[in-house]
Amino acid sequence: MSNTQILETDLILDGLGHAVLIFDSNGKLIQENLAARTLLALDIKKVQDEGWSIMPMVFDIDKGADDLDTIRKNAMMAERPVRFHVLRSGEFIPGWATALTAKTGEVMTMLTLEVVDWKI
């Protein structure tokens, strides 16, 4: 992928109103967008450093719901994105978990989360 294509992808992702977090097959965060950085605030550094393993501490899962690892496993087996929601700062945030397969065959995990703008 050329630098121009990467730049264009970054611009597109940063233009989305949903937070996007993409993890490689080893759980390392390989891409996030502006909405994700805004939603996670200072926690984005923890996710960048520690990857998927820190996610349960960053987001609380609704009691009675599947944990994030189960959601990720379900997304890996599903043909369509898997719906879930997390609790952050006292707010429920709806999201989707999706398996992405690269041309190399590596299966990555993409989380998209709604970012609520209560100012409107």
N, C-alpha and C positions, 0 to 999 in steps of 0.2 A: 504494500500500500504506500503510495507516495505521500510526502509531507502535505501536499495540497489536499489529498483525500482525508488525511487525518485531521487537518485543520477544519475542513468542511464538516466532518463528523462531530468534532468538538463543538463547533458553532451550532449545529443542529441540536445536539444534546443539551447544550446550555440554553437554547431557546425554548425547551419544553417546560411546561408548568408542573410536571411530575418529576420527583426525584428518581434518578437512575443510578443503580450501583451494579457493576458487573464484576464477577469473581471468576478467576480461572479454576481449573479442575482441582488445584491444590488449595483453594480457598483464599488466594491472594487477590486483593482488590486491584483490578487492572484499569478500571474506568469509573469515573463518577462525574455527574454534571453539577452545574451551578445550584440547581434546586436541592440536590442531595447535600452539597456543602452547606447550604443555608439551613436545611432541616436538621442536620447533625451538629452544626456549629463546631464547638471545640472537639466533639467526639469524632469528627472526620479524621483527625490525626491518628486516633487510636485504631480506627478501621483501616487506614492506610498502612499503619505499622503492623497490626496483628491479623488483619484479614477477617475471614468468616468467623473464626473462633471467638471474637469479641462481640459479635452481633447479638447474642442473647443478653448481654449486659447493656447494650445500647438500646435495644427495644425489648419491652416486656410484652409477652404474648398473652392474650386474653385467656384467663383461666378456663379450662375445659377445651381449649383449642390445641391443635398440634403445635409442637415446638418448632423453631426455625429449621432444625436439622430434618425433621419429618417433612416439613413443607418443601424443603430443598429436594429431598428424595422423591417426594410425590411429583414435583415439577420435572425431575429427570425421567420419570416413567410416563408422564402425561403427554398427549399430543397437543394439548392446548395449555395456555397459562393457568396456574393454580391461584385461586383467590385466597387471601388471608387478611388479617389486620393485626396491627401491633398497638401497643400503648406507649406513648412518649410524652413526657411532661403533662400527664393527666388527660391527654387527648387520644382518642382512637383514630388510627390512620389506616385506611384501606390500602391494600397493595396487591401486587401480582408477582408471582415467581415463575420464571420461564427458563427452560433449558435452551441454550444456544449451542449449536454444533458448528465449529470452525471448519474451514476447508481441510485442515490437518487432521480432523476427527476428534479434536479435543472438545469436551462438553463443558461449557461454562454455565454459570447461573446468573441470571439478570433479575434484580428486584426493581420494581417500579412502585413508588409510593405517592399517594396524593399529598400535595402540599396545600393546606387550606389557607386561604387569604380572608381572614375575618374582617378586614378593613373595608371590604366592598359592601 
